[in-house]
Amino acid sequence: MSRGGALRALAAYEGRWLVSLGWWVARRRIGVAPGDRAMPYAGAQAALVYGLTFVCVVETVGLHVMLGGVPVAREVMLVLDVYTVLMMLGFQAAAVTRPHVLGDGELRLREGARRELQIPLERIASVRYDLRFGKEGGTGVVALAVGGQTSVTVELAEPVETATLLGRRETVRTVRFHADDARGAVAAVRAEVAAAVAMAEVAALGERPGAPGTADAPKEAPKTTTTPA
Protein backbone atom coordinates (compact mmCIF):
# COMPACT_ATOMS: atom_id res chain seq x y z
CA MET A 1 0.00 0.00 0.00
CA SER A 2 1.24 3.51 -0.81
CA ARG A 3 1.96 6.04 1.90
CA GLY A 4 -1.18 7.97 0.97
CA GLY A 5 -3.28 4.83 1.13
CA ALA A 6 -1.84 3.93 4.54
CA LEU A 7 -2.64 7.41 5.86
CA ARG A 8 -6.22 7.15 4.58
CA ALA A 9 -6.60 3.71 6.19
CA LEU A 10 -5.33 5.04 9.52
CA ALA A 11 -7.62 8.08 9.28
CA ALA A 12 -10.59 5.78 8.60
CA TYR A 13 -9.62 3.70 11.64
CA GLU A 14 -9.48 6.83 13.80
CA GLY A 15 -12.93 7.78 12.55
CA ARG A 16 -14.35 4.36 13.37
CA TRP A 17 -13.25 4.34 17.00
CA LEU A 18 -14.38 7.94 17.46
CA VAL A 19 -17.83 7.01 16.12
CA SER A 20 -17.81 3.99 18.45
CA LEU A 21 -17.60 6.31 21.45
CA GLY A 22 -20.95 7.82 20.53
CA TRP A 23 -22.55 4.42 19.96
CA TRP A 24 -21.11 3.22 23.27
CA VAL A 25 -22.65 6.13 25.17
CA ALA A 26 -25.97 5.42 23.42
CA ARG A 27 -25.66 1.71 24.36
CA ARG A 28 -26.10 0.63 20.75
CA ARG A 29 -24.23 -1.87 18.59
CA ILE A 30 -22.99 -1.48 15.04
CA GLY A 31 -23.90 -3.96 12.32
CA VAL A 32 -26.18 -6.19 14.43
CA ALA A 33 -29.51 -6.60 12.63
CA PRO A 34 -32.73 -7.90 14.23
CA GLY A 35 -32.50 -11.68 14.41
CA ASP A 36 -28.70 -11.75 14.40
CA ARG A 37 -26.82 -13.27 17.31
CA ALA A 38 -24.19 -10.97 18.80
CA MET A 39 -21.19 -12.61 20.46
CA PRO A 40 -19.38 -10.08 22.70
CA TYR A 41 -15.65 -10.34 23.33
CA ALA A 42 -14.70 -7.06 25.02
CA GLY A 43 -14.94 -8.41 28.57
CA ALA A 44 -11.51 -10.07 28.42
CA GLN A 45 -9.73 -6.75 27.91
CA ALA A 46 -11.93 -4.44 29.99
CA ALA A 47 -9.86 -4.54 33.20
CA LEU A 48 -6.61 -3.84 31.34
CA VAL A 49 -8.08 -0.99 29.28
CA TYR A 50 -9.72 0.70 32.26
CA GLY A 51 -6.54 0.30 34.32
CA LEU A 52 -4.41 1.94 31.62
CA THR A 53 -7.01 4.69 31.21
CA PHE A 54 -6.84 5.44 34.94
CA VAL A 55 -3.04 5.65 34.75
CA CYS A 56 -3.33 8.07 31.80
CA VAL A 57 -5.75 10.27 33.74
CA VAL A 58 -3.41 10.39 36.75
CA GLU A 59 -0.50 11.25 34.47
CA THR A 60 -2.53 14.02 32.83
CA VAL A 61 -3.31 15.63 36.19
CA GLY A 62 0.28 15.25 37.39
CA LEU A 63 1.82 16.81 34.29
CA HIS A 64 -0.71 19.63 34.33
CA VAL A 65 0.44 20.54 37.85
CA MET A 66 4.16 20.03 37.18
CA LEU A 67 4.13 22.20 34.04
CA GLY A 68 2.27 25.06 35.70
CA GLY A 69 5.19 27.41 35.03
CA VAL A 70 5.43 26.47 31.34
CA PRO A 71 2.02 27.35 29.86
CA VAL A 72 2.78 26.36 26.27
CA ALA A 73 4.18 22.94 27.19
CA ARG A 74 1.31 22.40 29.63
CA GLU A 75 -1.33 23.05 26.99
CA VAL A 76 0.40 20.83 24.42
CA MET A 77 0.72 17.96 26.87
CA LEU A 78 -2.89 18.42 27.98
CA VAL A 79 -4.10 18.00 24.41
CA LEU A 80 -1.94 14.91 23.89
CA ASP A 81 -2.98 13.35 27.19
CA VAL A 82 -6.69 13.95 26.62
CA TYR A 83 -6.39 12.43 23.15
CA THR A 84 -4.63 9.39 24.67
CA VAL A 85 -7.43 8.91 27.19
CA LEU A 86 -10.03 9.15 24.41
CA MET A 87 -8.07 6.65 22.31
CA MET A 88 -7.99 4.14 25.17
CA LEU A 89 -11.73 4.51 25.73
CA GLY A 90 -12.34 4.34 21.98
CA PHE A 91 -10.42 1.08 21.81
CA GLN A 92 -12.82 -0.45 24.33
CA ALA A 93 -15.87 1.24 22.79
CA ALA A 94 -15.07 -0.23 19.37
CA ALA A 95 -14.88 -3.72 20.87
CA VAL A 96 -18.16 -3.30 22.76
CA THR A 97 -20.15 -1.81 19.87
CA ARG A 98 -18.71 -4.17 17.23
CA PRO A 99 -19.24 -7.71 18.58
CA HIS A 100 -18.87 -10.85 16.50
CA VAL A 101 -22.14 -11.47 14.63
CA LEU A 102 -23.80 -14.71 13.54
CA GLY A 103 -26.62 -14.33 11.05
CA ASP A 104 -27.69 -13.81 7.45
CA GLY A 105 -25.82 -16.93 6.34
CA GLU A 106 -22.41 -15.84 7.60
CA LEU A 107 -20.16 -15.48 10.61
CA ARG A 108 -18.67 -12.00 10.93
CA LEU A 109 -15.62 -11.82 13.17
CA ARG A 110 -14.34 -8.45 14.27
CA GLU A 111 -11.26 -6.99 15.87
CA GLY A 112 -12.73 -3.80 17.26
CA ALA A 113 -12.47 -1.08 14.62
CA ARG A 114 -9.36 -2.63 13.06
CA ARG A 115 -10.81 -5.30 10.78
CA GLU A 116 -13.80 -7.50 9.98
CA LEU A 117 -13.66 -11.04 8.58
CA GLN A 118 -16.77 -12.41 6.83
CA ILE A 119 -17.08 -16.20 6.64
CA PRO A 120 -20.01 -17.82 4.75
CA LEU A 121 -21.46 -20.62 6.86
CA GLU A 122 -21.12 -23.17 4.06
CA ARG A 123 -17.34 -22.73 4.16
CA ILE A 124 -17.03 -23.71 7.82
CA ALA A 125 -15.74 -27.27 8.18
CA SER A 126 -15.54 -27.34 11.98
CA VAL A 127 -15.66 -25.10 15.03
CA ARG A 128 -14.45 -25.97 18.51
CA TYR A 129 -13.65 -24.54 21.91
CA ASP A 130 -9.88 -24.07 21.96
CA LEU A 131 -8.40 -21.83 24.67
CA ARG A 132 -4.99 -20.45 23.67
CA PHE A 133 -2.81 -17.68 25.05
CA GLY A 134 -0.72 -15.50 22.79
CA LYS A 135 -1.33 -14.44 19.22
CA GLU A 136 -0.24 -17.62 17.46
CA GLY A 137 -0.33 -17.42 13.72
CA GLY A 138 1.15 -18.95 10.60
CA THR A 139 0.39 -19.40 6.94
CA GLY A 140 -3.36 -19.29 6.44
CA VAL A 141 -4.03 -18.68 10.15
CA VAL A 142 -5.53 -15.50 11.61
CA ALA A 143 -5.75 -15.00 15.37
CA LEU A 144 -8.09 -12.27 16.61
CA ALA A 145 -6.81 -12.28 20.19
CA VAL A 146 -8.46 -10.30 22.97
CA GLY A 147 -6.59 -9.76 26.20
CA GLY A 148 -3.85 -12.04 24.85
CA GLN A 149 -6.14 -15.02 24.33
CA THR A 150 -8.35 -16.82 21.82
CA SER A 151 -10.96 -19.38 22.81
CA VAL A 152 -12.62 -20.58 19.59
CA THR A 153 -11.02 -22.13 16.51
CA VAL A 154 -12.80 -22.26 13.14
CA GLU A 155 -11.47 -24.52 10.38
CA LEU A 156 -12.60 -23.68 6.86
CA ALA A 157 -13.40 -26.09 4.04
CA GLU A 158 -12.65 -23.28 1.56
CA PRO A 159 -10.40 -20.30 2.24
CA VAL A 160 -11.62 -16.74 2.55
CA GLU A 161 -9.74 -13.50 2.03
CA THR A 162 -9.29 -10.70 4.53
CA ALA A 163 -7.32 -7.49 4.71
CA THR A 164 -5.21 -6.06 7.52
CA LEU A 165 -5.62 -2.51 8.78
CA LEU A 166 -3.15 -1.26 6.18
CA GLY A 167 -4.71 -3.23 3.34
CA ARG A 168 -2.46 -6.29 3.08
CA ARG A 169 -4.50 -9.20 1.69
CA GLU A 170 -4.43 -12.56 3.46
CA THR A 171 -5.85 -15.96 2.49
CA VAL A 172 -7.33 -17.59 5.58
CA ARG A 173 -8.02 -21.27 6.25
CA THR A 174 -8.06 -21.21 10.07
CA VAL A 175 -9.42 -18.47 12.31
CA ARG A 176 -8.95 -18.21 16.05
CA PHE A 177 -11.01 -15.67 17.97
CA HIS A 178 -12.24 -14.95 21.46
CA ALA A 179 -15.81 -14.71 22.75
CA ASP A 180 -16.84 -13.96 26.32
CA ASP A 181 -19.16 -16.99 26.15
CA ALA A 182 -16.92 -19.19 24.03
CA ARG A 183 -18.80 -22.46 24.52
CA GLY A 184 -22.11 -20.77 23.77
CA ALA A 185 -20.59 -19.26 20.62
CA VAL A 186 -19.36 -22.70 19.48
CA ALA A 187 -22.81 -24.24 20.01
CA ALA A 188 -24.53 -21.39 18.16
CA VAL A 189 -22.18 -21.57 15.16
CA ARG A 190 -22.53 -25.36 14.95
CA ALA A 191 -26.32 -25.07 14.99
CA GLU A 192 -26.33 -22.42 12.25
CA VAL A 193 -23.89 -24.41 10.11
CA ALA A 194 -26.02 -27.56 10.48
CA ALA A 195 -29.14 -25.59 9.52
CA ALA A 196 -27.38 -24.09 6.48
CA VAL A 197 -26.19 -27.54 5.35
CA ALA A 198 -29.70 -28.98 5.74
CA MET A 199 -31.21 -26.14 3.70
CA ALA A 200 -28.60 -26.62 0.98
CA GLU A 201 -29.38 -30.36 0.81
CA VAL A 202 -33.11 -29.68 0.55
CA ALA A 203 -32.50 -27.14 -2.22
CA ALA A 204 -30.26 -29.59 -4.08
CA LEU A 205 -32.87 -32.34 -3.76
CA GLY A 206 -35.55 -30.07 -5.13
CA GLU A 207 -33.44 -29.30 -8.21
CA ARG A 208 -32.94 -32.95 -9.19
CA PRO A 209 -34.86 -34.14 -12.28
CA GLY A 210 -37.87 -36.17 -11.23
CA ALA A 211 -37.94 -34.76 -7.73
CA PRO A 212 -41.39 -33.99 -6.32
CA GLY A 213 -42.51 -30.49 -7.13
CA THR A 214 -40.36 -30.13 -10.28
CA ALA A 215 -41.40 -30.00 -13.91
CA ASP A 216 -39.63 -33.27 -14.67
CA ALA A 217 -41.46 -35.23 -11.99
CA PRO A 218 -43.33 -38.24 -13.43
CA LYS A 219 -47.04 -37.67 -13.66
CA GLU A 220 -49.39 -40.10 -12.00
CA ALA A 221 -51.48 -42.15 -14.47
CA PRO A 222 -55.18 -41.20 -14.46
CA LYS A 223 -57.42 -43.61 -12.60
CA THR A 224 -60.14 -45.45 -14.56
CA THR A 225 -63.20 -47.14 -13.27
CA THR A 226 -65.03 -50.09 -14.81
CA THR A 227 -68.56 -51.28 -14.31
CA PRO A 228 -69.44 -54.96 -14.20
CA ALA A 229 -71.01 -56.37 -17.37
Secondary structure per residue as TSV (DSSP state, phi and psi in degrees):
chain	resnum	aa	ss	phi	psi
A	1	M	-	360.0	140.5
A	2	S	-	-70.5	166.4
A	3	R	H	-62.7	-40.1
A	4	G	H	-63.4	-40.5
A	5	G	H	-64.8	-39.3
A	6	A	H	-64.2	-40.8
A	7	L	H	-65.0	-39.0
A	8	R	H	-66.3	-39.3
A	9	A	H	-64.0	-42.5
A	10	L	H	-66.8	-38.0
A	11	A	H	-65.0	-39.5
A	12	A	H	-64.5	-38.5
A	13	Y	H	-63.2	-44.4
A	14	E	H	-58.6	-42.7
A	15	G	H	-63.1	-37.4
A	16	R	H	-66.7	-44.0
A	17	W	H	-73.9	-27.5
A	18	L	H	-66.7	-42.4
A	19	V	H	-62.8	-36.6
A	20	S	H	-61.2	-31.7
A	21	L	H	-60.1	-43.0
A	22	G	H	-65.7	-42.4
A	23	W	H	-65.3	-35.0
A	24	W	H	-65.4	-45.1
A	25	V	H	-62.5	-36.7
A	26	A	T	-80.3	-2.7
A	27	R	T	57.5	44.1
A	28	R	-	-121.3	160.1
A	29	R	-	-118.1	149.2
A	30	I	S	-97.8	129.7
A	31	G	S	75.6	22.0
A	32	V	-	-113.1	104.0
A	33	A	-	-83.9	160.7
A	34	P	T	-57.0	132.7
A	35	G	T	93.9	-16.7
A	36	D	-	-76.1	154.3
A	37	R	E	-103.7	118.5
A	38	A	E	-88.5	137.8
A	39	M	E	-122.9	94.4
A	40	P	-	-65.8	154.6
A	41	Y	-	-142.4	0.2
A	42	A	T	-74.8	-16.5
A	43	G	H	-61.6	-31.8
A	44	A	H	-68.2	-22.0
A	45	Q	H	-110.3	-2.4
A	46	A	H	-59.5	-47.9
A	47	A	H	-61.0	-42.7
A	48	L	H	-65.1	-45.3
A	49	V	H	-64.4	-45.3
A	50	Y	H	-67.5	-35.2
A	51	G	H	-63.6	-45.9
A	52	L	H	-65.6	-36.2
A	53	T	H	-63.5	-40.8
A	54	F	H	-62.7	-42.5
A	55	V	H	-61.3	-41.6
A	56	C	H	-63.4	-38.6
A	57	V	H	-66.0	-43.6
A	58	V	H	-62.1	-42.2
A	59	E	H	-62.9	-40.5
A	60	T	H	-60.1	-46.3
A	61	V	H	-64.8	-43.9
A	62	G	H	-62.0	-46.0
A	63	L	H	-66.3	-35.7
A	64	H	H	-62.1	-37.3
A	65	V	H	-74.6	-44.4
A	66	M	H	-65.2	-33.6
A	67	L	T	-95.8	25.0
A	68	G	T	-59.5	-30.6
A	69	G	T	-88.1	-1.4
A	70	V	-	-126.0	82.3
A	71	P	H	-57.1	-43.0
A	72	V	H	-64.1	-49.0
A	73	A	H	-62.3	-37.3
A	74	R	H	-64.3	-42.7
A	75	E	H	-67.8	-39.9
A	76	V	H	-63.3	-47.0
A	77	M	H	-66.2	-32.5
A	78	L	H	-64.1	-44.1
A	79	V	H	-61.5	-46.5
A	80	L	H	-63.0	-41.9
A	81	D	H	-69.4	-39.4
A	82	V	H	-64.6	-41.1
A	83	Y	H	-62.5	-39.2
A	84	T	H	-63.4	-41.6
A	85	V	H	-63.1	-43.7
A	86	L	H	-62.7	-38.6
A	87	M	H	-65.4	-40.3
A	88	M	H	-64.1	-44.0
A	89	L	H	-67.7	-36.1
A	90	G	H	-65.7	-33.9
A	91	F	H	-60.7	-44.4
A	92	Q	H	-72.5	-38.6
A	93	A	H	-62.4	-39.6
A	94	A	H	-63.9	-37.9
A	95	A	H	-70.1	-37.0
A	96	V	H	-71.5	-43.5
A	97	T	H	-84.4	-11.6
A	98	R	S	-122.0	70.6
A	99	P	-	-73.8	169.0
A	100	H	E	-65.1	148.4
A	101	V	E	-131.7	133.8
A	102	L	E	-118.2	116.8
A	103	G	E	163.6	165.8
A	104	D	T	57.4	37.4
A	105	G	T	75.5	14.9
A	106	E	E	-151.0	161.6
A	107	L	E	-111.1	117.8
A	108	R	E	-105.7	116.5
A	109	L	E	-105.6	133.5
A	110	R	E	-123.3	155.1
A	111	E	-	-124.6	69.0
A	112	G	T	59.7	-132.2
A	113	A	T	-93.7	4.3
A	114	R	S	-78.5	-48.3
A	115	R	-	-157.5	164.8
A	116	E	E	-139.6	130.8
A	117	L	E	-114.6	121.2
A	118	Q	E	-103.8	122.9
A	119	I	E	-121.4	111.8
A	120	P	E	-60.5	139.7
A	121	L	G	-61.0	-32.4
A	122	E	G	-69.5	-12.4
A	123	R	G	-92.9	-3.5
A	124	I	E	-84.6	118.7
A	125	A	E	-86.9	-39.2
A	126	S	E	-159.4	155.7
A	127	V	E	-142.9	137.9
A	128	R	E	-149.6	156.1
A	129	Y	E	-73.5	128.5
A	130	D	E	-154.8	87.2
A	131	L	E	-76.0	122.0
A	132	R	E	-135.4	148.3
A	133	F	E	-115.1	137.9
A	134	G	S	96.8	158.9
A	135	K	-	-97.4	71.1
A	136	E	-	-69.7	139.3
A	137	G	-	-141.1	-156.4
A	138	G	B	150.5	-177.5
A	139	T	T	-65.3	122.8
A	140	G	T	77.9	9.0
A	141	V	E	-118.2	130.8
A	142	V	E	-120.9	129.5
A	143	A	E	-116.4	114.0
A	144	L	E	-97.4	76.7
A	145	A	-	-76.9	147.1
A	146	V	B	-131.3	123.9
A	147	G	T	61.8	29.2
A	148	G	T	77.3	17.5
A	149	Q	E	-143.7	154.2
A	150	T	E	-126.5	152.9
A	151	S	E	-133.9	-4.4
A	152	V	E	-134.4	135.6
A	153	T	E	-118.8	129.9
A	154	V	E	-116.0	122.0
A	155	E	E	-100.4	135.7
A	156	L	E	-106.1	139.0
A	157	A	E	-75.1	-32.5
A	158	E	E	-130.1	141.1
A	159	P	E	-70.9	157.7
A	160	V	E	-124.8	161.9
A	161	E	E	-107.3	145.2
A	162	T	E	-140.2	168.5
A	163	A	E	-128.3	141.9
A	164	T	-	-75.4	178.2
A	165	L	T	-58.1	-36.1
A	166	L	T	-95.9	13.8
A	167	G	-	92.8	2.5
A	168	R	-	-71.6	127.2
A	169	R	E	-81.7	140.5
A	170	E	E	-133.3	140.0
A	171	T	E	-97.6	123.6
A	172	V	E	-114.3	131.9
A	173	R	E	-117.9	-21.0
A	174	T	E	-135.8	132.3
A	175	V	E	-124.2	131.5
A	176	R	E	-116.3	130.7
A	177	F	E	-143.4	170.2
A	178	H	-	-114.4	144.4
A	179	A	-	-136.5	142.4
A	180	D	T	-59.2	-39.5
A	181	D	T	-109.2	78.4
A	182	A	H	-64.9	-44.5
A	183	R	H	-66.3	-38.2
A	184	G	H	-64.8	-37.7
A	185	A	H	-64.3	-42.5
A	186	V	H	-60.9	-46.1
A	187	A	H	-63.0	-40.8
A	188	A	H	-66.3	-42.8
A	189	V	H	-65.6	-42.6
A	190	R	H	-60.1	-42.6
A	191	A	H	-64.8	-41.8
A	192	E	H	-68.1	-38.1
A	193	V	H	-65.1	-43.7
A	194	A	H	-62.0	-40.6
A	195	A	H	-65.7	-39.6
A	196	A	H	-65.7	-40.0
A	197	V	H	-65.2	-42.5
A	198	A	H	-62.8	-41.8
A	199	M	H	-65.2	-37.7
A	200	A	H	-65.7	-39.5
A	201	E	H	-66.3	-40.1
A	202	V	H	-64.2	-42.0
A	203	A	H	-64.4	-40.2
A	204	A	H	-66.7	-37.8
A	205	L	H	-64.5	-39.0
A	206	G	H	-69.2	-21.6
A	207	E	T	-89.2	-7.3
A	208	R	S	-70.9	140.2
A	209	P	T	-59.7	134.0
A	210	G	T	87.5	-3.2
A	211	A	-	-73.3	149.5
A	212	P	T	-57.7	136.8
A	213	G	T	90.3	0.3
A	214	T	S	-107.1	166.3
A	215	A	T	-68.7	-26.7
A	216	D	T	-87.2	2.4
A	217	A	S	-67.3	138.2
A	218	P	-	-64.5	136.8
A	219	K	-	-85.3	144.4
A	220	E	-	-75.8	135.1
A	221	A	-	-65.1	139.9
A	222	P	-	-66.2	142.6
A	223	K	-	-81.6	140.8
A	224	T	-	-121.1	151.0
A	225	T	-	-120.3	146.4
A	226	T	-	-122.6	152.0
A	227	T	-	-112.6	141.7
A	228	P	-	-64.2	141.4
A	229	A	-	-68.2	360.0
